[in-house]
Amino acid sequence: MTEDIPLEQIVQELQMVAQQVVSIQTQVRELQGTIDHLSNQVEGNAIFQQVGPLLVEVEDIDALSRSLKETCQQLSEHAEKLSAREGELRTAYESAVKQFESA
């Protein structure tokens, strides 16, 4: 699939995918930290969630925790797919560079 794509396009897509991987991995780490912090809260402490520009008190902490874990899982799966695509693009890039050098 990527063998027929010009080198410049491979480089552009590789850069874009690599940036997305870093961004999503950062989001996953932030969510994991939030989930860990939430699980360490003393029962009875008020928990707030940002909704737009507002901070709103959370009534169902378990629901919030489940939602955060689900979002974290989805982002992790997306990061894995992007990482696989990044690997494909790196292989295609190396192949295209070899072709260019041998021409």
N, CA, C and O of each residue as an XYZ file, in Angstrom:
412
protein
N       0.814     -1.191      0.000
C       0.000      0.000      0.000
C       0.858      1.255      0.000
O       0.613      2.164     -0.793
N       1.878      1.327      0.891
C       2.688      2.534      0.997
C       3.848      2.548      0.012
O       4.546      3.556     -0.095
N       4.072      1.447     -0.714
C       5.206      1.381     -1.626
C       5.085      2.367     -2.786
O       6.101      2.830     -3.303
N       3.864      2.694     -3.202
C       3.657      3.576     -4.341
C       3.518      5.049     -3.940
O       3.338      5.910     -4.802
N       3.599      5.337     -2.663
C       3.444      6.712     -2.187
C       4.802      7.411     -2.278
O       5.823      6.838     -1.900
N       4.811      8.650     -2.780
C       6.065      9.393     -2.862
C       6.699      9.593     -1.482
O       6.001      9.662     -0.470
N       8.007      9.681     -1.459
C       8.774      9.818     -0.226
C       8.287     10.996      0.620
O       8.176     10.885      1.841
N       8.002     12.108     -0.028
C       7.569     13.301      0.717
C       6.265     13.038      1.478
O       6.104     13.482      2.615
N       5.346     12.320      0.848
C       4.078     12.014      1.510
C       4.288     11.063      2.684
O       3.640     11.191      3.722
N       5.191     10.120      2.510
C       5.493      9.187      3.597
C       6.048      9.958      4.785
O       5.646      9.727      5.926
N       6.972     10.876      4.515
C       7.579     11.668      5.585
C       6.520     12.508      6.296
O       6.496     12.566      7.526
N       5.653     13.151      5.534
C       4.598     13.981      6.136
C       3.670     13.146      7.012
O       3.356     13.530      8.138
N       3.239     12.014      6.494
C       2.324     11.178      7.263
C       3.022     10.605      8.492
O       2.423     10.506      9.563
N       4.287     10.229      8.334
C       5.051      9.696      9.456
C       5.177     10.738     10.562
O       5.006     10.411     11.737
N       5.471     11.979     10.208
C       5.569     13.045     11.196
C       4.226     13.267     11.894
O       4.171     13.424     13.114
N       3.152     13.278     11.116
C       1.822     13.494     11.672
C       1.449     12.365     12.640
O       0.962     12.619     13.741
N       1.680     11.129     12.223
C       1.327      9.982     13.057
C       2.178      9.972     14.325
O       1.667      9.691     15.410
N       3.465     10.274     14.197
C       4.344     10.301     15.366
C       3.879     11.357     16.370
O       3.904     11.115     17.577
N       3.459     12.513     15.886
C       2.944     13.562     16.774
C       1.657     13.111     17.461
O       1.457     13.372     18.647
N       0.792     12.440     16.717
C      -0.460     11.960     17.296
C      -0.194     10.910     18.374
O      -0.852     10.901     19.415
N       0.775     10.025     18.119
C       1.107      8.991     19.101
C       1.560      9.645     20.404
O       1.102      9.267     21.483
N       2.451     10.617     20.304
C       2.951     11.301     21.505
C       1.806     11.994     22.238
O       1.707     11.906     23.461
N       0.951     12.676     21.502
C      -0.168     13.399     22.102
C      -1.121     12.448     22.824
O      -1.541     12.719     23.948
N      -1.455     11.350     22.184
C      -2.401     10.402     22.780
C      -1.770      9.697     23.972
O      -2.442      9.467     24.977
N      -0.486      9.349     23.877
C       0.186      8.716     25.011
C       0.226      9.663     26.216
O       0.114      9.222     27.360
N       0.385     10.949     25.957
C       0.364     11.939     27.031
C      -1.022     11.986     27.671
O      -1.145     12.036     28.895
N      -2.064     11.969     26.838
C      -3.434     11.967     27.365
C      -3.690     10.728     28.218
O      -4.336     10.809     29.263
N      -3.180      9.579     27.768
C      -3.369      8.331     28.519
C      -2.682      8.439     29.880
O      -3.264      8.068     30.900
N      -1.443      8.947     29.899
C      -0.731      9.101     31.173
C      -1.482     10.052     32.115
O      -1.579      9.790     33.314
N      -2.005     11.143     31.577
C      -2.768     12.082     32.398
C      -4.021     11.420     32.965
O      -4.345     11.591     34.141
N      -4.717     10.668     32.128
C      -5.919      9.964     32.593
C      -5.575      8.928     33.657
O      -6.286      8.799     34.653
N      -4.478      8.186     33.449
C      -4.074      7.186     34.437
C      -3.753      7.851     35.776
O      -4.098      7.328     36.835
N      -3.096      9.001     35.717
C      -2.810      9.746     36.940
C      -4.082     10.207     37.623
O      -4.193     10.151     38.847
N      -5.038     10.660     36.834
C      -6.324     11.102     37.381
C      -7.062      9.932     38.020
O      -7.619     10.064     39.110
N      -7.067      8.797     37.348
C      -7.737      7.601     37.871
C      -7.079      7.166     39.181
O      -7.767      6.842     40.149
N      -5.742      7.161     39.208
C      -5.023      6.787     40.434
C      -5.348      7.753     41.571
O      -5.611      7.336     42.699
N      -5.326      9.026     41.263
C      -5.614     10.036     42.283
C      -7.051      9.893     42.792
O      -7.313     10.014     43.989
N      -7.963      9.638     41.877
C      -9.367      9.477     42.249
C      -9.559      8.276     43.170
O     -10.339      8.327     44.121
N      -8.840      7.199     42.878
C      -8.989      5.991     43.702
C      -8.385      6.167     45.101
O      -8.708      5.408     46.014
N      -7.515      7.160     45.269
C      -6.882      7.393     46.573
C      -7.617      8.435     47.425
O      -7.183      8.754     48.532
N      -8.714      8.954     46.911
C      -9.461      9.975     47.647
C     -10.170      9.358     48.854
O     -10.689      8.243     48.795
N     -10.172     10.106     49.928
C     -10.866      9.689     51.139
C     -12.370      9.799     50.886
O     -12.856     10.792     50.343
N     -13.085      8.763     51.288
C     -14.537      8.783     51.086
C     -15.139      9.978     51.811
O     -14.800     10.263     52.959
N     -16.025     10.659     51.127
C     -16.650     11.841     51.699
C     -16.052     13.141     51.183
O     -16.671     14.200     51.290
N     -14.840     13.062     50.618
C     -14.252     14.263     50.017
C     -15.035     14.638     48.759
O     -15.462     13.768     48.000
N     -15.214     15.907     48.555
C     -15.897     16.371     47.355
C     -14.963     16.217     46.153
O     -13.780     16.552     46.226
N     -15.504     15.712     45.064
C     -14.764     15.563     43.807
C     -15.443     16.468     42.791
O     -16.669     16.494     42.681
N     -14.624     17.210     42.049
C     -15.160     18.123     41.041
C     -14.655     17.730     39.666
O     -13.550     17.207     39.517
N     -15.474     17.988     38.674
C     -15.131     17.698     37.282
C     -15.343     18.975     36.481
O     -16.320     19.699     36.673
N     -14.403     19.229     35.581
C     -14.548     20.413     34.735
C     -15.533     20.115     33.612
O     -15.407     19.117     32.902
N     -16.506     20.989     33.467
C     -17.492     20.910     32.390
C     -17.472     22.270     31.714
O     -18.055     23.230     32.217
N     -16.806     22.348     30.580
C     -16.616     23.649     29.936
C     -15.801     24.520     30.866
O     -14.769     24.080     31.373
N     -16.238     25.747     31.102
C     -15.491     26.637     31.994
C     -15.853     26.455     33.481
O     -15.315     27.158     34.335
N     -16.759     25.519     33.791
C     -17.242     25.338     35.162
C     -16.622     24.122     35.831
O     -16.257     23.152     35.167
N     -16.508     24.185     37.149
C     -16.190     23.010     37.953
C     -17.479     22.583     38.626
O     -18.108     23.362     39.342
N     -17.869     21.334     38.391
C     -19.138     20.815     38.897
C     -18.839     19.656     39.839
O     -18.018     18.793     39.529
N     -19.502     19.639     40.985
C     -19.290     18.547     41.929
C     -19.860     17.252     41.351
O     -20.968     17.227     40.814
N     -19.087     16.191     41.471
C     -19.479     14.877     40.951
C     -20.265     14.153     42.035
O     -19.813     14.026     43.173
N     -21.436     13.688     41.665
C     -22.269     12.964     42.624
C     -21.961     11.466     42.617
O     -21.966     10.827     43.669
N     -21.694     10.908     41.440
C     -21.437      9.466     41.313
C     -19.975      9.247     40.937
O     -19.616      9.233     39.760
N     -19.144      9.077     41.954
C     -17.701      8.934     41.733
C     -17.391      7.637     40.993
O     -16.465      7.593     40.184
N     -18.156      6.584     41.261
C     -17.927      5.312     40.563
C     -18.192      5.454     39.071
O     -17.448      4.915     38.251
N     -19.239      6.172     38.721
C     -19.546      6.395     37.304
C     -18.433      7.210     36.640
O     -18.046      6.933     35.505
N     -17.929      8.205     37.349
C     -16.823      9.008     36.821
C     -15.591      8.134     36.607
O     -14.926      8.227     35.576
N     -15.296      7.296     37.575
C     -14.142      6.403     37.474
C     -14.288      5.449     36.294
O     -13.334      5.236     35.546
N     -15.474      4.873     36.122
C     -15.713      3.965     34.985
C     -15.545      4.704     33.663
O     -14.951      4.184     32.719
N     -16.074      5.923     33.609
C     -15.973      6.724     32.389
C     -14.517      7.047     32.061
O     -14.105      6.965     30.904
N     -13.745      7.412     33.073
C     -12.324      7.720     32.858
C     -11.557      6.480     32.396
O     -10.710      6.560     31.506
N     -11.859      5.344     33.004
C     -11.178      4.095     32.617
C     -11.534      3.707     31.187
O     -10.672      3.256     30.431
N     -12.797      3.879     30.814
C     -13.223      3.550     29.450
C     -12.526      4.462     28.436
O     -12.043      4.001     27.402
N     -12.482      5.743     28.742
C     -11.807      6.692     27.857
C     -10.324      6.356     27.740
O      -9.754      6.400     26.650
N      -9.710      6.023     28.860
C      -8.291      5.659     28.873
C      -8.048      4.414     28.013
O      -7.073      4.358     27.263
N      -8.924      3.428     28.121
C      -8.795      2.202     27.327
C      -8.931      2.493     25.839
O      -8.161      1.982     25.026
N      -9.914      3.316     25.490
C     -10.115      3.665     24.081
C      -8.901      4.405     23.520
O      -8.460      4.129     22.405
N      -8.375      5.329     24.284
C      -7.196      6.075     23.829
C      -5.981      5.155     23.707
O      -5.186      5.297     22.778
N      -5.837      4.223     24.632
C      -4.724      3.267     24.572
C      -4.802      2.415     23.309
O      -3.794      2.179     22.643
N      -6.009      1.959     22.987
C      -6.198      1.158     21.773
C      -5.891      1.986     20.531
O      -5.283      1.485     19.585
N      -6.305      3.237     20.529
C      -6.028      4.119     19.397
C      -4.519      4.355     19.271
O      -3.981      4.367     18.164
N      -3.844      4.540     20.395
C      -2.391      4.737     20.381
C      -1.677      3.505     19.818
O      -0.692      3.633     19.091
N      -2.176      2.318     20.155
C      -1.581      1.083     19.632
C      -1.727      1.013     18.114
O      -0.788      0.641     17.409
N      -2.907      1.372     17.618
C      -3.137      1.356     16.169
C      -2.239      2.377     15.462
O      -1.671      2.100     14.406
N      -2.126      3.550     16.063
C      -1.258      4.574     15.474
C       0.204      4.137     15.506
O       0.946      4.398     14.560
N       0.618      3.483     16.571
C       1.996      2.995     16.664
C       2.272      1.950     15.584
O       3.353      1.921     14.995
N       1.293      1.102     15.334
C       1.444      0.106     14.268
C       1.576      0.808     12.917
O       2.409      0.432     12.093
N       0.754      1.820     12.701
C       0.830      2.590     11.448
C       2.178      3.296     11.339
O       2.758      3.373     10.256
N       2.668      3.805     12.452
C       3.980      4.457     12.456
C       5.067      3.466     12.040
O       5.980      3.819     11.295
N       4.967      2.243     12.517
C       5.931      1.210     12.135
C       5.872      0.905     10.647
O       6.904      0.754      9.994
N       4.650      0.816     10.111
C       4.492      0.586      8.672
C       5.119      1.722      7.865
O       5.798      1.493      6.865
N       4.877      2.941      8.319
C       5.417      4.100      7.605
C       6.935      4.164      7.697
O       7.597      4.542      6.731
N       7.491      3.799      8.843
C       8.961      3.782      8.972
C       9.577      2.766      8.012
O      10.612      3.024      7.397
N       8.930      1.615      7.894
C       9.392      0.594      6.955
C       9.304      1.110      5.523
O      10.234      0.939      4.736
N       8.187      1.737      5.193
C       8.008      2.292      3.854
C       9.016      3.398      3.587
O       9.534      3.519      2.477
N       9.293      4.203      4.602
C      10.274      5.281      4.463
C      11.660      4.709      4.174
O      12.352      5.170      3.265
N      12.057      3.711      4.947
C      13.374      3.084      4.749
C      13.469      2.477      3.357
O      14.504      2.584      2.700
N      12.399      1.846      2.908
C      12.378      1.245      1.570
C      12.482      2.309      0.494
O      13.217      2.151     -0.481
N      11.733      3.411      0.679
C      11.762      4.488     -0.313
C      13.139      5.154     -0.362
O      13.618      5.521     -1.436
N      13.770      5.308      0.798
C      15.112      5.906      0.830
C      16.104      5.008      0.115
O      16.946      5.496     -0.639
N      16.020      3.708      0.336
C      16.919      2.762     -0.350
C      16.719      2.824     -1.858
O      17.681      2.812     -2.626
N      15.445      2.891     -2.275
C      15.149      2.999     -3.716
C      15.725      4.280     -4.273
O      16.303      4.282     -5.360
N      15.575      5.365     -3.546
C      16.070      6.670     -3.994
C      17.599      6.653     -4.092
O      18.175      7.184     -5.042
N      18.240      6.044     -3.113
C      19.715      6.001     -3.102
C      20.262      5.119     -4.213
O      21.345      5.377     -4.740
N      19.523      4.090     -4.566
C      20.004      3.178     -5.609
C      19.696      3.684     -7.020
O      20.210      3.147     -8.001
N      18.870      4.700     -7.116
C      18.499      5.226     -8.432
C      19.554      6.174     -8.985
O      19.393      6.703    -10.085
